[in-house]
Amino acid sequence: MIEPISRKLNNLGRAYLSQLAKQVEPLGISRYYYALTYICYNDGRLTQKALASELGKDKSLIVNVIDTLTEQGFVYREVNPADRREHLLKVTAKGKKTVPKLVEAFETLNKKITEDISDEELRIFNNVLKKMENNIKPSIEINNKTKP
């Protein structure tokens, strides 16, 4: 019986996020860790649309991400003075205090998950993932074009 590659990737992703959630639980953030760090590093220069594009996510999903991070007190929206139709994403003081701890948790977990894996093996792994992503992108784009 063949096992889909996605099953292994999903299992690894879930295990990683579970460990990360345990590490950052005291910070009061329930999810969207990377989105918060990305917003922080681009504090005040990103719109919701730009964040969706950068993270490769649907704009409606990004609205939910921003709403959640806003409710948790990490980010807020501010009208873009250059284009009042846009909202710039900004990080609160709580967010700025939290992000370095998130980055530390990423670094700790990344170090643990790559233990006993050489730099060369990691390079090959990342290259293979990139090739797989490139191989599947054309079929995703074709499927999206055929949808009404």
N, C-alpha and C positions, 0 to 999 in steps of 0.2 A: 504494500500500500504506500502510495506517495504522500509525503507530508508537505504542505505548502510552506515555502520559505517564510511567508508572512507569519506563520504560527510561531516560529522560532524568534523572529524579530519582535513580535508582539509580547511573547513571554519575557524576553530580555527587557523590553521597554517597561513592562508592568513591574518587574522585579526592581529595576533601577528606580522607577518613580516611587515605589513603595518604600525603599530604603531612604530615598531623598526626603519623602514626606515625614518619616520618623525623625530624621536629623533636624529638619527645620520646623517641626511642630511648635516648639516654644516661641517662634517668631510671629505666629498668628496668621500665617499665609497658608491657604488650603490647597492652592494649585496655581498654575500659570507662572511658575518660578522664572522660567527663561524669558517670558514676555516682560515681566517686571524688570529684570536686569537689562533687557534690550531697551526698554523705554527709558530707564535711568541713564544709560550710556548715551542716549540721544535726547536727554531731557529738554523739552520745549522745542525740539526741531522736527518731531514726527507728528503726522496726522494719523487718524485711524486708518485711512486708506493706505498710507505709506507703510504703516505697521503690517497691515494685511499682506501687502505686496512683499515686504521684506521677509516675513515669516512663511509666506506661501500658503496663507489661510484665507478662507472666505470672509468677506467683509462683515457679514452678519455674525459669524463666530467671533470676530474681533470685537464687535460691539458687546457681546456677552463677556468676553475677557476683560474689557475695560470696565464694564459695569461691576463685575465681581471685584476687581482690584480697587475700584473706587469705593465700593461698599466696605471693603476691608481696611480702607484708609491709606492705601499705598500710592494711588495716583489720582489725578483730577484732569478734567478737560478745561481748556481755556480757548476762547475765540481767537482765531488767528487775525491779528490786526491788518495783515496784508490781504486777507481774503476771508471776510466774515462768514462765509459758508463753511469754512473748515474749522476744526477744533484741534489745537495742539495738545499733545499729551505731556503732562508734567508730573513729576514725582514729589510727593509730600515729604516732610521731614522724617516721618516714620519710614517711608520707602527708602529714603537715602541712608537711613541707619540700618535698614534690613538688607539691602543689596550686597554689601561686603560680606555679610554672614552667609547669604545664599551662594555667592561666588566661592567662598571657602568650602561650603558643603559640596558644591559641584566638584571642586578640586579634590577633596578628600575621597568622594565616591568614585571619581574618574581614576584616581590612583589605585583604589581598591579593586575596581573592576578590571583594570589592565595589569594587575599584578601577574608576574611571570609571563608577560607577553612582551616580546622585544619591540624596539622601535620599528624594525623592519616589518615584523608581523602586523603592527598597527598601521603602518603605511600601506601595506598590501590590503588589509581589511578595509581601510578607508577608500582605497582605489576601487576595490570590488564593489563596495556599496554605491559609489558614484557611478560606476558602469551600469549596475543594476537599475539605478534611478534613471539614467539616460536611456536605457533599453526600454523601460516601461513608459516613459513620458510620451512617446509618439502614440501609443495605444490609448493612453488616458485622454490626450488631446483629440484623437479621432472620435472616441466615445462621447466626449463632451460636445463635439460639433454635431453629432447625430441626434442629440437630445433636442426635443422641441423647446 
